Amino acid sequence: MTDRDNLLIEDFFKQAAQQQIEDNGFTEKVMAKIAESERQPSAVARHWSLLWTWFCVIVALAMFFILGGWESLKASIMVLMSTALTSVEVLLTTAPTADLNLNPAVLLLVVAFVLVYLPYRTAHKLSAIL
């Protein structure tokens, strides 16, 4: 493009930017309707939302039990407990060889803190947020 073309385009857009189109309050009316509809969802929308939520919960629970979710959950918990106990066993077995002075009472307190108190505090904070 040449400089002349650029000047013509700039002049055209300057003229277009200076134009005022009267809308006779149309914009204000539309914005008021939008604000009104956002403030209060209709009773029908709330009803369908509640029905959809319950439908999804029921389907999810049915699929959980039909597809054997309980057995998978129990197996996952058992693997988790086994891994945790194995880790503690390895720590207690290797601690004497590493010249670490571990007090069993302190070790139990630390394990109790990690396994009981931290999940409790996390759940408590999450419930306060939700």
N, C-alpha and C positions, 0 to 999 in steps of 0.2 A: 504494500500500500504506500501511497505517496503522502506527503505532508498535507497536500490539499484534501485528500480523502479523509485523513484524520481530523482536520479542521471541520469539515462538513459533518462528520459523525458527532464530534464534540458539540457543535452548534445545535444539531438536532436534539441531542439528549439534554442540553441546557434548556431548550425551549420546552421539552416534554416535562422536565422536572419542575418548571415554574407553573405549569398548568394546575389549576385547582378544579376538582370535580365535586360538585355539591351532591351529597348523599342524603340530605334532609333527615339526618338523625338515624339513618340506616345502620351505620357502624355501631352506635351506642345501643341500639335495640338488639343487634346480634350479640354483642358482648354481654349484655344483661341476661339474655336467654342462656348463653353458654355458662355464665357464672351460676345462674339459677339451677340449671340441670346438673352441674357438677356438685352443688351443695347437697342435694337430696336425691339419692337414687330412688327410683320408684319402688313401690311395694312389690310389684310383679318381679322386678329384677332381683330384689332381695330374696323373694320366695324361690325363684329358679336357682339362684346361687346356693341357697341352703339345700335345696333338693339335689343339686349336682354334687355338692360336698358330701352329703350322706350316701349318695349312690356310689361315689368313688371310694369312700371308706368301706362300705359293705363289699364292693367288688375286691378291694385290696385284701380285706380279711379273708374272704372266701378263697382267693387265689393263694394266700399264705398257707392256709390249712390244706387245700386240695393238692398243692404242689409240694407239700412236705416241708414247709418253711420251719416248722417247729423242730423237726429233726436236724435240719441244717443249723438252726440257731443253737441247739444243744451241742452239736458237734463243734461249732466255732467256739463256744464257751469252754468246752473241755480242752480244745487245743490251746486256747489262751491260758488257761490255768496250768496246763502241763508245761507250756513254755515258761511261764513265770516261775513255777517251782523248779524247773531245770536250771534257770538262770540263778536262782538263789542257791541251789545245790552246788553249782559250779563256783559261785562266789565263796561259799563256805569251804569248799574243798581246796580251792587255790589260795585262799587268804593266808593260811599258815606258811605256805611256801614263798609268799611274796613279802615276808617280814612286815605284815600289817598287823597292828595291834587293834583287833576288833573286839569290842565288848558285845556279847550276844544281846544284852538288854537294849543297848543303843541300836544295834542292827534291827531288832524287832520293832523298835519305835519308828525307825526310818521306813521300814517296809510297811508298817501300819499307816504311817503318814501318807505314803505314796499310793497305797492301794485303797485307803478308806477316806481320808480327809480331803485329798485333792479332788477326787471325783465328786464328793459331796459339795464342796465349795463351787466347783464348776457348774453342777446342776442347779445349785441355789442361785448363782449369778445369772444363768440362762433363764431360769423361771422368772427372775425379777425383770429381765429385759423383755421377755415375751409376754 
